[in-house]
Amino acid sequence: MNIIITGASRGIGRDLAIQLAQYTHHRILVLSRNEGKLRELSDSYENIFHLKYDLGHPDPESLGQAIQGWSQIDLLINNAGLLVKKNFDQLKRSDWQRSFDVNFFGPVELIQQCLPLLKKSSNAHIVNITSMGGFQGSSKFPGLAAYSASKAALGNLTECLAEELKDDGVAVNALALGAVQTEMLAEAFPGFEPPMHSDQMAKFIVNFALNGWQFFNGKVLPVSTSTP
Ligand SMILES: NC(=O)c1ccc[n+]([C@@H]2O[C@H](COP(=O)([O-])OP(=O)(O)OC[C@H]3O[C@@H](n4cnc5c(N)ncnc54)[C@H](OP(=O)(O)O)[C@@H]3O)[C@@H](O)[C@H]2O)c1
């Protein structure tokens, strides 16, 4: 399988890359801005390749070069995320912009670029990682308006895209995650210790990403043990 994972320099994305790399027939391209962290992965696993990539400033040419020679893409996990935590009256236009750039427009442009190769796969799956904060009817937390709205947009895109791509055999689903122990969560909620570890969540996402396309399409699934 040919796989692309965004946001693999740390947290859930890093664990996703490591777990998927155990299947030696997988070829995995990992993206993020931190080349040093990505290189640690590509130096450790011969089936992981890396590309320094800023979703806020997409570079289709460098991505095109990185996947040159790929005949298809089977799995795209839009995992990268940016969390701006500020109360609504403090949020500037630039905060909204960078939240949507990374959490929404980045995935949009990446999907558009990958689409021709996704359509060549017989079981293509796009998995968008959203958040319980962006899930309709869930509990909300102060300070997360820009983050949650951008994740909700990605969830809605998931539903729309699944409809548009259903005849091309490309399944599109979103997982709306609850709290997971990562640096993002620790930075946003210091002292809070969620019960879920990053590698546990990654294990679930890997299983879903590899098999869920057979059972789900256009779904935004809450992945949380707490009541929404
Ligand atoms: N942890 C939670 O409790 C939780 C809950 C709900 C949803 N989620 C979602 O799960 C996903 C993974 O979260 P996490 O907790 O593992 O977060 P994390 O530890 O902060 O990792 C986020 C990843 O996104 C990448 N990223 C951020 N800005 C980027 C940009 N401009 N261009 C490219 N990559 C960028 C980061 O890489 P660089 O800094 O190297 O670019 C990093 O690898 C995110 O989408 C997050 O919103 C997490």
The ligand as an SDF file (V2000), in Angstrom:
LIG
                    3D

 48 52  0  0  0  0  0  0  0  0999 V2000
   -4.6020   15.0320   21.3140 N   0  0  0  0  0  0  0  0  0  0  0  0
   -5.9240   15.1950   21.4260 C   0  0  0  0  0  0  0  0  0  0  0  0
   -6.4890   15.1850   22.5240 O   0  0  0  0  0  0  0  0  0  0  0  0
   -6.7580   15.3570   20.1910 C   0  0  0  0  0  0  0  0  0  0  0  0
   -8.1510   15.4120   20.3530 C   0  0  0  0  0  0  0  0  0  0  0  0
   -8.9390   15.5650   19.2280 C   0  0  0  0  0  0  0  0  0  0  0  0
   -8.3660   15.6510   17.9810 C   0  0  0  0  0  0  0  0  0  0  0  0
   -7.0090   15.6120   17.8580 N   0  0  0  0  0  0  0  0  0  0  0  0
   -6.4510   15.7270   16.5010 C   0  0  0  0  0  0  0  0  0  0  0  0
   -5.5780   14.6460   16.2490 O   0  0  0  0  0  0  0  0  0  0  0  0
   -4.5390   15.0600   15.3440 C   0  0  0  0  0  0  0  0  0  0  0  0
   -3.1950   14.7600   15.9560 C   0  0  0  0  0  0  0  0  0  0  0  0
   -3.1160   15.4730   17.1730 O   0  0  0  0  0  0  0  0  0  0  0  0
   -1.9120   15.3570   18.2140 P   0  0  0  0  0  0  0  0  0  0  0  0
   -2.5160   15.4700   19.5500 O   0  0  0  0  0  0  0  0  0  0  0  0
   -1.0270   14.2190   17.8620 O   0  0  0  0  0  0  0  0  0  0  0  0
   -1.1910   16.7580   17.9170 O   0  0  0  0  0  0  0  0  0  0  0  0
    0.3420   17.2360   18.0060 P   0  0  0  0  0  0  0  0  0  0  0  0
    1.0930   16.4160   18.9400 O   0  0  0  0  0  0  0  0  0  0  0  0
    0.2830   18.7130   18.2180 O   0  0  0  0  0  0  0  0  0  0  0  0
    0.8350   16.9590   16.5040 O   0  0  0  0  0  0  0  0  0  0  0  0
    0.3110   17.7390   15.4800 C   0  0  0  0  0  0  0  0  0  0  0  0
    1.0410   17.4240   14.2000 C   0  0  0  0  0  0  0  0  0  0  0  0
    0.5470   18.3270   13.2000 O   0  0  0  0  0  0  0  0  0  0  0  0
    1.6420   18.8780   12.5210 C   0  0  0  0  0  0  0  0  0  0  0  0
    1.3780   20.2210   12.0180 N   0  0  0  0  0  0  0  0  0  0  0  0
    0.9450   21.2960   12.7030 C   0  0  0  0  0  0  0  0  0  0  0  0
    0.9410   22.3780   11.9190 N   0  0  0  0  0  0  0  0  0  0  0  0
    1.3700   21.9650   10.6940 C   0  0  0  0  0  0  0  0  0  0  0  0
    1.5990   22.6190    9.4590 C   0  0  0  0  0  0  0  0  0  0  0  0
    1.4260   23.9550    9.3040 N   0  0  0  0  0  0  0  0  0  0  0  0
    2.0450   21.8920    8.4060 N   0  0  0  0  0  0  0  0  0  0  0  0
    2.2710   20.5730    8.5420 C   0  0  0  0  0  0  0  0  0  0  0  0
    2.0830   19.8960    9.6850 N   0  0  0  0  0  0  0  0  0  0  0  0
    1.6400   20.5940   10.7450 C   0  0  0  0  0  0  0  0  0  0  0  0
    2.7710   18.9210   13.5580 C   0  0  0  0  0  0  0  0  0  0  0  0
    4.0240   18.8580   12.8930 O   0  0  0  0  0  0  0  0  0  0  0  0
    5.0860   20.0610   12.7730 P   0  0  0  0  0  0  0  0  0  0  0  0
    4.9430   20.9360   13.9700 O   0  0  0  0  0  0  0  0  0  0  0  0
    6.3830   19.3430   12.6670 O   0  0  0  0  0  0  0  0  0  0  0  0
    4.7170   20.7390   11.4920 O   0  0  0  0  0  0  0  0  0  0  0  0
    2.5270   17.6470   14.3280 C   0  0  0  0  0  0  0  0  0  0  0  0
    3.2130   16.5720   13.7130 O   0  0  0  0  0  0  0  0  0  0  0  0
   -4.7650   16.5630   15.1270 C   0  0  0  0  0  0  0  0  0  0  0  0
   -5.4970   16.7690   13.9330 O   0  0  0  0  0  0  0  0  0  0  0  0
   -5.6120   16.9680   16.3140 C   0  0  0  0  0  0  0  0  0  0  0  0
   -6.3900   18.1030   16.0390 O   0  0  0  0  0  0  0  0  0  0  0  0
   -6.1960   15.4620   18.9200 C   0  0  0  0  0  0  0  0  0  0  0  0
  1  2  1  0
  2  3  2  0
  2  4  1  0
  4  5  1  0
  4 48  2  0
  5  6  2  0
  6  7  1  0
  7  8  2  0
  8  9  1  0
  8 48  1  0
  9 10  1  0
  9 46  1  0
 10 11  1  0
 11 12  1  0
 11 44  1  0
 12 13  1  0
 13 14  1  0
 14 15  2  0
 14 16  1  0
 14 17  1  0
 17 18  1  0
 18 19  2  0
 18 20  1  0
 18 21  1  0
 21 22  1  0
 22 23  1  0
 23 24  1  0
 23 42  1  0
 24 25  1  0
 25 26  1  0
 25 36  1  0
 26 27  1  0
 26 35  1  0
 27 28  2  0
 28 29  1  0
 29 30  1  0
 29 35  2  0
 30 31  1  0
 30 32  2  0
 32 33  1  0
 33 34  2  0
 34 35  1  0
 36 37  1  0
 36 42  1  0
 37 38  1  0
 38 39  2  0
 38 40  1  0
 38 41  1  0
 42 43  1  0
 44 45  1  0
 44 46  1  0
 46 47  1  0
M  CHG  2   8   1  16  -1
M  END
$$$$
